Amino acid sequence: MLCKLREINKRTGMVRNMCYDYWPLEVNTPKIIEGDENGLSSITVIVTEEEKCEGYTKRLITLTDKGGHHRKITHFQVNKA
């Protein structure tokens, strides 16, 4: 799914957050997302690659939980027009 982080309502001009930017801004710099009281575990998020393409950015992200289990995902972000 592709979406913008924030959208502007053309009628009111109000900015609305569409999704949380959970990834770090720098490649190979870890970002820790803390767990919560509902049992959600902490995870470490690392962008391992980032490629700027025409109209979007592609990121390869590794998620690691407290137990050391890894999951690799490909993330696409629509660039501002």
Secondary structure, DSSP 8 states (H G I E B T S, - for coil): ----SEEE-TTT--EEE-S---S-SSTT--EEE---TTS---EEEEEEEEEEETTEEEEEEEEEETT--EEEEEEEEE---
